[in-house]
């Protein structure tokens, strides 16, 4: 099958390599010339502009696959695709868009006869390259037309048709919320071991945890890799950005009046890690001084 890939970042470029290894014909574009050259080196057909990519659209059913940052960039590209794609074409959003945006895109594109699939993509860069995990929402008959592509580029049992528009990105949203909580637990556990009175070799701890223990996992394998490369976590700020899906998961939890305290706390910890000023903590330290005469630690001068 011929796939037109828009976006050759960390995930997009690796997906292109995956598709090529599985005998798919890939034509792609990215605004970054260096990324276009990397795709060309892999054997993909590369065009120099979006116009060129759209002008090649002469197939009865062309497939366009977006791997772009969620939000404004993806929304603008979907709007452009609505203008330039033909009725019967399929547009896939494989990024981390919010599911409500995917539902909106589905119905807007449907007005022009363009089919839309929202595809949550997991497995990281290695998965994109060697076998991904994908969660697909949209019309089932459209999914079935290109199911072979998912079968080829995903690990065995690694793709799921989830249901109507938005269901793929909804599932990926919750997946990422779970991921937040799991990473938070690993970080907290290894922090305790780091400060313990026992002299643990934390790389070896991660190794033994990942061989036969209840908490063995790919994340534990990655913990082992990270500790091997940098056992003291030197030159790392400790700031943990949030891509948005954890926040959306918590918002959904509140809207449904359900409970997800671990995911919520992991999100709040990420927000706290980004706060360099720590104004709130300074207020607390000052209050302790006001009512109890406790010393107020002074900031170190730079």
ABEGO torsion letter per residue (X at the ends): XBBBBBEABAAAAAAAAAAAAAGBBBBBBBABAAAAAAAAAAGBBBBABAAAAAAABABABBBBBBBBBBEAAAAAAAAAAAAABBBGBBBBBABABBAAAAAAAAAAAAAAGBBBBBBBBBGEAAAAAAEBBBBBBEBAAAAAAAAAAAAAABBBGABBBAEBBGAAAAAAAAAAAAAAAAAAAAAAAAAAAAABABBBBAAAAAAAAABGBAABBAAAAAAAAAAAABAAGBGBAGBBBBAGAAAAAAAAAAAAGBBBAAAAAAAAAAAAAABAAGAAAAAAAAAAAAAAGBBBBBBBBX
